[in-house]
Amino acid sequence: MSNNSTPFGQTPIDLSSTSGGVSRGSASLGQARVAIEAIKHHIISHNLQRGDPLPTETQMCSDLNVSRSSVREAVRTLSALDIVEVRHGRGMFVGSVSMRPMVELLAFRGLLNPGDDWRALKDIVQVRQALDLALAQPVIDAWQDKPSALMEQILLEMEQLSQAGQLFPQQDRTFHNALLAPLNNHLFQQLTDAFWEVHMITSPSLGVPTPEDIHVTAQAHRFMYEAAVAGDADAYCEAVVTHYQPLLGVLDSK
């Protein structure tokens, strides 16, 4: 939590950087839109972090000269974007600003027109593959000569499930998160996890993969890990392509 959090009722929301304040801006943007922009400006200008408290609804109405319903509409919008978190009985706080809104939007887009040549799902898979390929060298730099008992356990579980003809979504997610963890780049991890989640939400419409495809995918994960530890960028990229090839092959046949 930030040390610069603003106590309730002590520091008004600063609208000095908005063009003309609320009275002129509300004519074009609407009171709710003005409140949205003011709350975001308040968070940024005070360097607030996740979990820091925000001014009360009453203070916002007073400082912004807008109605209570406009503030509530603004808060609902920002809550949907994970920018504001409402804790009933406790007040409003800075949210996690996660990838959740993007996940829901992309998943809905993918489910909206599943018959459109499976374009949306194919787009997601291609983005996942492109991101993995783009991160090949940083992953290798982080993993070279650093074998991991955790990764070996994850891979073993994948292989056991694949041999039984079963999918391994949780192990897959854990593997990709663990692979990127040493990079110490939260955005990479959030993007990878977000696209993984969209992929999992939309892919059931494809049906159950063949046992061969399940086996190839499990094996590709091991090849990715072993190439990273060996410092072999070419082998790593080849394993990434192999990882996604079964699914892309199914999508191309649709």
Order of alpha helices (4+ residues) and beta strands (2+ residues): alpha-alpha-alpha-alpha-beta-beta-alpha-alpha-alpha-alpha-alpha-alpha-alpha-alpha
